[in-house]
Amino acid sequence: MLCTANETDITVVGEVTLPLRLDGRCIRTPAFVSPEVEELMLGLNWLCKHRCMWDFAGNKIYVE
């Protein structure tokens, strides 16, 4: 089980490694699989590891 920011439990049924493609680059990204989640969610550890910066006003995320 995983826990969300609002303390809701999410059931995990497996793990995969996804080829996340960003601007022509392929970043192999480990991910959990859940029947309760339909889209990719990037966690804080991943965002920090890839030195991400969010531009909320510009509706963009920058990934190093």
Buried (B, 14 or more C-beta within 10 A) or exposed (E): EBEEEEEEEBEBEEEEEEEBEEEEEEEEBEBBEBEEBEEEEBEEEBBEEBEBEEEEEEEEBEBE
